Each structure stands twice: as structure tokens, then as C-alpha cells.
Amino acid sequence: MELGREALYLIALASIGLGVVYCFFGYRIFRIILGILGFIGGASVAAAVAFDIFGREQVVLIVAGLVGGIIGAVLMVVLYFIGIFLLGAWLGSLLGVLLTSGGESTVATVIILVLAVIGGIVALMLQKLMIILSTALSGAWAIVSGVFHLVGGAPGPVQAFQYQPNLRALRPMGAWGYVMLLCWILLGIAGMVVQYKITRERKTEED
């Protein structure tokens, strides 16, 4: 249990550290972020395929994960615009999930897919805005999640939000849930402001 608690603290600290970088410097290091996401996605897919074929062979799973991760990272960095489109599609699908909570499954699926495509197209048209928005909000959530894990007596994200079947949506649970939500929104806004300021100053220096 002690080892598990220490591991959770380390994960929370890592989440805060990465969250700060994502939230306030996401636009400047976006290609690196794409590489990391590509590595995680490629490694997950490759490891899943290797598991289906070879079973629980640890060496095979590790090698497959590394190879798949490297391929995924390279593809995401090289195919930059595809990464932008997928990012917008993810945000669009997330909006669709929020808007269709409680709706019929078939209609909800169509709406989510349509919004995902629209989100991808908008991301390609407004790249800077989409990158700053997504990195600021995701980084802010990582910071808030990590901090709330470290604060004694505060629930983690899983405990602070609960899925309500009658609404088919996540809702904050009690005061802590609303505090987390407010902190996430305020920190996300702060991250967007800082990123825009940094990019504006950098453009001025280049001019």
C-alpha cells in the first residue's frame, strides 16, 4: 500500500509538471506533443495486436509497443495536418457527446460524427486557435487532477464527477466537483492568455 501511495504521488507530480508545460507552452511545443500522442497511440495499437497474436509474451509486447510507438510518433509529426485534423475531430466529438447526452443512440452517433468532421475542418482553418485551446484546457485538467490527488481529503477526478444514467452525462458531485470544474476553467483561460501573449511577443521579436 505504501508503494502504491508513493506511485500515485509520483504520477500526480508528473501530471502537474506536464500539465504546466502543456497549458502555458503548448503551442510552441505542439509538434513534440503530437509526437508523444502518436507514440502512445501507436504503442497501444501495436501492443494490442501483438497480444492477440502472441498472448502475454512480455518481450514481444514491449518490442511491439516500442516499434508501434516510434512509427506512430513519426507519422504524427510528419503528417502534421492530419494531427491537427484529428485534434479538432476529438474536440468536435467531445462537444457532440455533451450536446447529445440523453438523446437516442443512433441520432447521437450521427451528430457526434458530423461534429467531429466539422471540428477537424475548423481546426485546419484555425490552427493556432485550436492548438492553443486544446493544449491549454488539457494541460489545465492535468494540473487540477494532479493537485487534487495531492491535497489531503480532496477527492480525485473520478470521485468528484459521477456518471448519471438518467442524464447520460457526467455531473460534478458536491462542492469539490464544482471547485475542480471552476479551477479547470480558470486555469485553462489563463493558459490561453499566456500562450497568446508568448506567441505575440515572439512574432514581434521576429519582425
C-alpha positions in Angstrom: 0.0 0.0 0.0 2.9 2.4 0.8 4.4 1.7 -2.6 1.1 2.2 -4.3 0.6 5.6 -2.4 4.1 6.7 -3.4 3.5 5.8 -7.0 0.3 7.8 -7.0 2.2 10.8 -5.7 4.8 10.5 -8.4 2.1 10.2 -11.1 0.3 13.3 -9.6 3.5 15.3 -9.7 4.3 14.2 -13.2 0.8 15.2 -14.2 1.2 18.6 -12.7 4.6 19.1 -14.4 3.4 18.0 -17.8 0.2 20.0 -17.4 2.1 23.2 -16.7 4.1 22.7 -19.9 1.0 21.8 -22.0 -1.1 24.6 -20.5 1.3 27.5 -20.9 3.7 26.4 -23.7 1.6 24.0 -25.7 1.6 26.0 -29.0 5.4 26.3 -29.0 6.0 22.6 -28.5 3.0 21.3 -30.3 5.0 19.0 -32.7 6.5 17.4 -29.6 3.1 16.9 -28.2 1.9 15.3 -31.4 4.9 13.0 -31.3 4.1 11.9 -27.7 0.4 11.3 -28.6 1.5 9.4 -31.7 3.8 7.3 -29.7 1.2 6.4 -27.1 -1.4 5.7 -29.8 0.9 3.6 -32.0 2.3 1.7 -29.0 -1.2 0.9 -27.7 -2.4 -0.4 -31.1 0.8 -2.4 -31.7 0.7 -3.9 -28.2 -2.9 -4.9 -28.6 -2.3 -6.6 -31.9 0.8 -8.4 -30.5 -1.3 -9.5 -27.5 -4.0 -11.0 -29.8 -1.3 -12.9 -31.8 1.3 -13.9 -29.2 -0.5 -13.7 -25.9 1.2 -12.5 -22.7 4.8 -12.6 -24.0 6.3 -9.6 -22.3 9.3 -9.2 -24.5 7.2 -9.4 -27.7 4.7 -6.9 -26.2 7.4 -4.4 -25.2 9.2 -4.7 -28.6 5.9 -4.3 -30.5 4.9 -1.3 -28.3 8.2 0.4 -28.9 8.1 -0.2 -32.7 4.5 0.9 -33.0 5.1 3.9 -30.8 8.0 5.1 -32.9 6.0 4.6 -36.1 3.1 6.4 -34.6 5.2 9.3 -33.4 6.9 9.7 -36.8 3.6 9.7 -38.6 2.0 12.2 -36.4 4.9 14.6 -36.7 5.4 14.2 -40.4 1.7 14.2 -41.2 1.2 17.4 -39.2 -2.1 18.4 -40.8 -3.6 15.0 -40.1 -2.7 15.5 -36.4 -4.4 18.9 -36.5 -7.5 17.4 -38.1 -7.7 14.6 -35.5 -7.3 17.1 -32.7 -10.2 19.2 -34.0 -12.2 16.0 -34.6 -11.6 15.0 -31.0 -12.9 18.3 -29.7 -15.9 18.2 -32.0 -16.8 14.7 -30.9 -16.4 15.8 -27.3 -18.9 18.6 -27.9 -21.2 16.2 -29.6 -21.2 13.9 -26.6 -22.0 16.8 -24.3 -24.8 18.1 -26.6 -26.4 14.7 -27.2 -26.5 13.4 -23.6 -29.9 11.8 -23.1 -30.6 11.5 -26.9 -31.3 8.4 -28.9 -28.1 6.4 -29.6 -28.4 6.4 -33.5 -29.1 10.1 -33.7 -26.4 10.9 -31.1 -23.9 8.9 -33.1 -24.6 10.8 -36.3 -24.4 14.1 -34.6 -21.1 13.2 -32.9 -19.6 12.1 -36.2 -20.8 15.2 -38.0 -19.4 17.5 -35.3 -16.1 15.5 -35.3 -15.7 16.2 -39.1 -16.7 19.9 -38.6 -14.2 20.2 -35.7 -11.4 18.7 -37.9 -12.1 21.1 -40.7 -12.3 24.1 -38.3 -9.0 23.0 -36.8 -7.3 23.1 -40.2 -8.7 26.6 -40.8 -7.9 28.0 -37.4 -4.8 26.1 -36.5 -3.4 28.5 -33.9 -6.7 28.9 -32.1 -7.4 25.2 -32.0 -3.9 24.3 -30.8 -3.9 26.8 -28.0 -7.4 26.0 -26.9 -6.8 22.2 -26.8 -3.4 22.4 -25.1 -4.4 25.0 -22.5 -7.5 23.0 -21.5 -5.9 19.6 -21.5 -2.9 21.0 -19.6 -5.2 22.7 -17.1 -7.0 19.5 -16.4 -3.8 17.6 -15.9 -2.7 20.2 -13.3 -6.0 20.2 -11.5 -6.2 16.4 -11.4 -2.6 16.2 -10.0 -3.2 18.9 -7.4 -6.4 17.4 -6.2 -4.7 14.0 -5.8 -2.1 15.6 -3.6 -4.4 17.6 -1.4 -5.4 15.7 1.7 -9.1 15.0 1.9 -9.9 16.1 -1.6 -11.4 13.6 -4.0 -9.7 12.7 -7.2 -11.3 13.4 -10.6 -13.1 10.1 -10.6 -14.7 10.7 -7.2 -15.5 14.4 -7.9 -17.5 13.6 -11.1 -20.1 10.9 -11.5 -21.9 9.5 -14.5 -25.7 9.9 -14.1 -27.6 7.3 -16.2 -30.8 9.3 -16.3 -28.9 12.3 -17.8 -26.4 10.1 -19.7 -23.7 12.6 -18.7 -21.0 13.4 -16.2 -22.0 15.8 -13.4 -20.0 17.3 -10.6 -20.5 15.6 -7.2 -20.8 18.0 -4.3 -18.7 21.1 -3.6 -15.4 19.5 -4.6 -16.6 18.7 -8.1 -17.7 22.3 -8.8 -14.4 23.6 -7.3 -12.4 21.3 -9.7 -14.6 22.5 -12.6 -14.1 26.1 -11.7 -10.3 25.7 -11.3 -10.1 23.9 -14.6 -11.9 26.6 -16.5 -10.0 29.5 -14.9 -6.6 27.8 -15.3 -7.5 26.9 -18.9 -8.3 30.6 -19.6 -5.0 31.7 -18.0 -3.1 29.2 -20.2 -4.7 30.5 -23.4 -3.9 34.1 -22.4 -0.3 33.3 -21.6 0.1 31.3 -24.9 -1.3 34.1 -27.0 1.0 36.6 -25.2 4.0 34.4 -25.8 3.3 33.9 -29.4 2.6 37.6 -29.9 5.9 38.6 -28.3 7.8 36.1 -30.3 6.2 37.4 -33.6 7.1 41.0 -32.6 10.7 39.9 -31.9 10.9 38.2 -35.3 9.6 41.3 -37.1 
